[in-house]
Amino acid sequence: MKSFIAVALENFPLIKPGDNLAEIILEVAEKNHVKIEDGDVIVVAQKVFSKAEGRVVRLRDVVPSKEAQEIAKKTGKNPKFVELVLKETRKILKVSHEILLVEDTRGLVCINAGIDKSNVEGEDAYALLPENPDASAEKCRMEIRRLTGKNVAVIVCDTYSRPFRRGQVNFAIGVSGIKPLKDYRRKKDLFGYILKVKNVAVADEITAAAELLMGQATEATPVVIFKGLQNLVEYCEKSSVKELVITREEDLFKGAL
């Protein structure tokens, strides 16, 4: 019987700039009586990395550009907030009332370049995404290996909306130690049919499951550890979330915005 275990680390402390996340994860895991083992997949909310990496900014320090002021009029957003978004943006995809959809500097398509206020202390403080989520995941994974001798995988996650569906779901925005896709193409199904398009985003599936335990409000459980995934995922030393980012040529919705 296939199964896995997912454990949310409770009573996780508030993170400060410069904190060693790997050390804190291990300390909290020990307090939760969770032993780190080979093959564990550790899913961490991006905001934890953003805080540790000093990626929290205050609107009072932002000077909006003319472009930001014009977009603010169309969206109804604070011009200073719009300026933050523009600084994190590679390409603006849609501007309308309350909506600013962009392709950010990491190649992620998201609302407001992933900039978020929730669970950030300070009335005018906002968290930006980590500059390089893959690198953040890699650094944390290697530090855990150094401290424990265990080979784990680390996934950085964030919550996004989806086309044609209500609600939000956790997605992987950075990976290390695990292949983000599980490719079934060219394999046979039960009746011998050769699969042509089945390329499952296992990193996203894992992070979506993690969100069930993380929550979005006062739970204070930004880290979920998965055990028993060894037969369900493929581990590797080199991987990138860019494997999940679709090209313009593949995009079924290109030209729709």
VODOKE-196094 format. One line per field, with one value per residue (C-alpha): z, y, x. Coordinates in steps of 0.05 Angstrom, whole numbers, plus 32768, in hexadecimal, padded with zeros to 4 digits. Layout:
BEGIN
z	Z | ...
y	Y | ...
x	X | ...
This chain:
BEGIN
z	8000 | 7FEB | 8021 | 803C | 807B | 807E | 80BF | 80CB | 80FB | 8130 | 8159 | 8123 | 8139 | 8115 | 80E6 | 80E5 | 80B0 | 80B1 | 80D5 | 80C2 | 80AB | 80A9 | 80F2 | 8106 | 80DF | 8101 | 8146 | 813D | 8120 | 815E | 818B | 8162 | 816A | 811F | 8108 | 80C7 | 809B | 8055 | 8021 | 8049 | 801F | 8045 | 802C | 8044 | 803A | 8011 | 8044 | 8075 | 8042 | 8030 | 8079 | 8084 | 8044 | 8056 | 801F | 8048 | 8034 | 804E | 8022 | 8046 | 8024 | 7FDE | 7FAC | 7F75 | 7F2D | 7EFA | 7EDD | 7F22 | 7F2E | 7EEB | 7EF9 | 7F40 | 7F23 | 7EF8 | 7F2F | 7F6C | 7F8F | 7FB7 | 7F86 | 7FB5 | 7FB5 | 7F69 | 7F67 | 7F90 | 7F5E | 7F22 | 7F40 | 7F45 | 7EFF | 7EBC | 7E95 | 7EA6 | 7E8D | 7EA4 | 7EC6 | 7EDC | 7F1C | 7F57 | 7F27 | 7F16 | 7EF6 | 7EE2 | 7ECF | 7F06 | 7F03 | 7F12 | 7ED8 | 7F04 | 7EED | 7F2B | 7F47 | 7F64 | 7F56 | 7F93 | 7FC3 | 8001 | 8042 | 8069 | 80A6 | 809E | 80DC | 80D1 | 80B4 | 8074 | 806F | 8034 | 8023 | 7FDF | 7FC4 | 7FCD | 7F96 | 7F81 | 7FA1 | 7F83 | 7FA4 | 7FE6 | 7FE5 | 7FD2 | 800A | 803D | 8024 | 8025 | 806B | 8084 | 8065 | 8087 | 80CB | 80C8 | 8093 | 8075 | 802C | 8028 | 7FF4 | 8000 | 7FDC | 7FE3 | 7FDA | 7FD1 | 7FC6 | 7F81 | 7F5D | 7F22 | 7EDF | 7EDC | 7F25 | 7F64 | 7FA0 | 7FA8 | 7FAB | 7FC3 | 7F8B | 7F8B | 7F7B | 7F8D | 7F91 | 7FA5 | 7FA8 | 7F84 | 7F3C | 7F37 | 7F01 | 7EFC | 7EB2 | 7E9C | 7E52 | 7E26 | 7E5D | 7E56 | 7E7B | 7E94 | 7E4D | 7E29 | 7E11 | 7E0B | 7E36 | 7E10 | 7E3E | 7E86 | 7EA8 | 7EF0 | 7F19 | 7F58 | 7F7A | 7F74 | 7F8C | 7FCA | 7FDA | 7FD0 | 8003 | 8032 | 8031 | 8051 | 808F | 8088 | 8084 | 8073 | 80B4 | 80FC | 80F7 | 80FB | 80D7 | 809A | 8094 | 8083 | 8080 | 8053 | 8060 | 8035 | 7FF0 | 7FDA | 7FA9 | 7F90 | 7F7D | 7F5F | 7F86 | 7F64 | 7F73 | 7F3D | 7F31 | 7F26 | 7F2A | 7EE4 | 7ECB | 7EE0 | 7EBD | 7E7A | 7E3C | 7E11 | 7DDA | 7E07 | 7E29 | 7E17 | 7E2F | 7E0B | 7DED | 7E1B | 7E4C
y	8000 | 8044 | 8079 | 80B3 | 80DD | 8129 | 814D | 8198 | 81B4 | 81DA | 8217 | 822F | 8271 | 82B3 | 82B8 | 82F3 | 830A | 82DF | 82A4 | 825F | 823D | 81F8 | 81FC | 8216 | 81E0 | 81AA | 81C9 | 81CE | 8187 | 816D | 8191 | 8172 | 812D | 8128 | 8106 | 811D | 80E1 | 80D3 | 80DE | 8110 | 8148 | 8189 | 81BD | 8204 | 8241 | 8276 | 82AC | 8289 | 828F | 82D7 | 82EC | 82C9 | 82E7 | 832D | 8331 | 835A | 83A3 | 83DD | 8409 | 8447 | 843D | 8436 | 846F | 845F | 846C | 848D | 8448 | 842E | 846A | 845E | 8414 | 8423 | 844D | 8412 | 83DE | 8406 | 83F0 | 841A | 8439 | 8425 | 83DD | 83DE | 83F8 | 83BB | 838E | 83B0 | 83A8 | 835D | 8358 | 8341 | 834B | 8367 | 8337 | 8356 | 8397 | 83A3 | 83B6 | 8391 | 8366 | 836C | 832B | 8327 | 82F9 | 8306 | 8309 | 82BE | 82AC | 829E | 82B7 | 82D1 | 8309 | 8343 | 8320 | 82F4 | 832F | 8322 | 8343 | 8307 | 82F1 | 832A | 8357 | 83A2 | 83C8 | 83DC | 83A0 | 8370 | 8331 | 8328 | 82E3 | 82C7 | 82E0 | 8299 | 8265 | 822B | 8245 | 824F | 8207 | 81EE | 8215 | 81FA | 81B3 | 81B3 | 81D2 | 819B | 8168 | 8188 | 8189 | 8144 | 811B | 810D | 8115 | 8139 | 8162 | 81A9 | 81CD | 8217 | 8223 | 825C | 8263 | 8275 | 827C | 824D | 825B | 8248 | 8230 | 8254 | 8254 | 8250 | 8216 | 820F | 8209 | 81FB | 8239 | 821B | 81D3 | 81AF | 8165 | 814D | 814C | 8179 | 814F | 8105 | 80F3 | 80BD | 80CB | 808F | 8060 | 8031 | 8036 | 7FFA | 7FEA | 7FF4 | 803A | 8064 | 80A3 | 80E3 | 811F | 8105 | 812C | 8134 | 8171 | 8149 | 8185 | 81AC | 8170 | 816A | 81B5 | 81B4 | 817B | 81A2 | 81DE | 81B4 | 81B3 | 81F8 | 8221 | 826C | 8290 | 8287 | 823F | 8250 | 820F | 8224 | 81E3 | 819F | 8160 | 8127 | 80E0 | 80A2 | 80C3 | 809B | 8070 | 80AA | 80DE | 80E0 | 80FF | 8123 | 8152 | 8185 | 819E | 81DF | 81F9 | 8214 | 81CF | 81DF | 8222 | 821D | 823D | 826F | 823B | 8207 | 8238 | 8227 | 826B | 8298 | 82D5 | 82CD | 8305
x	8000 | 801C | 801E | 8046 | 8048 | 8046 | 8057 | 804F | 8083 | 805C | 8071 | 80A1 | 80C2 | 80BD | 80F8 | 8129 | 815A | 8199 | 8179 | 8194 | 8155 | 8173 | 8188 | 8143 | 811F | 8149 | 813E | 80F3 | 80F0 | 8114 | 80E2 | 80AA | 80CB | 80D5 | 8115 | 8135 | 8143 | 815F | 8129 | 8100 | 80E2 | 80DF | 80AE | 80B9 | 808D | 80B0 | 80A3 | 80D2 | 810A | 80F6 | 80FC | 813E | 815A | 8145 | 8111 | 80DF | 80D5 | 80AD | 8082 | 809A | 80DE | 80C1 | 80BD | 808A | 809D | 806F | 805F | 804C | 801F | 7FFB | 7FF1 | 7FDA | 7FA1 | 7F8A | 7F90 | 7F7C | 7FBB | 7FED | 8020 | 8058 | 8041 | 803C | 8084 | 809A | 8077 | 8098 | 80DD | 80CF | 80B0 | 80CC | 808B | 8046 | 8010 | 7FCF | 7FB9 | 7F72 | 7F4C | 7F6C | 7F95 | 7FDF | 7FF6 | 803F | 8078 | 80A9 | 80F5 | 80F8 | 80CB | 808E | 804A | 8027 | 7FFC | 8024 | 8066 | 8058 | 805F | 8035 | 8021 | 8006 | 802E | 805F | 8067 | 805F | 8025 | 8049 | 8078 | 8075 | 809B | 80BB | 80C8 | 810F | 813D | 814D | 8120 | 8147 | 8186 | 8161 | 814A | 818F | 81B1 | 8180 | 8187 | 81D3 | 81D3 | 81A4 | 81D3 | 820F | 81ED | 81CC | 81EF | 81AB | 8198 | 8155 | 8130 | 8118 | 80DF | 80CE | 8084 | 8053 | 8008 | 7FEC | 7FAA | 7F9B | 7F7B | 7F32 | 7F2F | 7F1A | 7F48 | 7F93 | 7FC3 | 800B | 803E | 8088 | 80B2 | 80F6 | 8110 | 814F | 815E | 811F | 8108 | 80CA | 80AA | 809A | 8098 | 8067 | 806D | 807E | 8067 | 802C | 7FEA | 7FC1 | 7FAB | 7FED | 7FDE | 801E | 8017 | 8027 | 801D | 8020 | 8057 | 8041 | 8058 | 8068 | 8089 | 8048 | 8020 | 804C | 8047 | 7FFB | 7FF7 | 8025 | 7FF6 | 7FC0 | 7FEC | 800D | 7FCE | 7FCE | 7FBC | 7FD5 | 7FEC | 8037 | 8048 | 8071 | 8098 | 807C | 80A7 | 8092 | 80AA | 80A1 | 80A4 | 80E0 | 80B8 | 808E | 80C2 | 8107 | 8140 | 817A | 81B3 | 81A2 | 815C | 8136 | 80F0 | 80FB | 80E9 | 80A1 | 809E | 807B | 8097 | 8070 | 806F | 804E | 801E | 7FD6 | 7FBE | 7FF0 | 7FCE | 7F92 | 7FA7
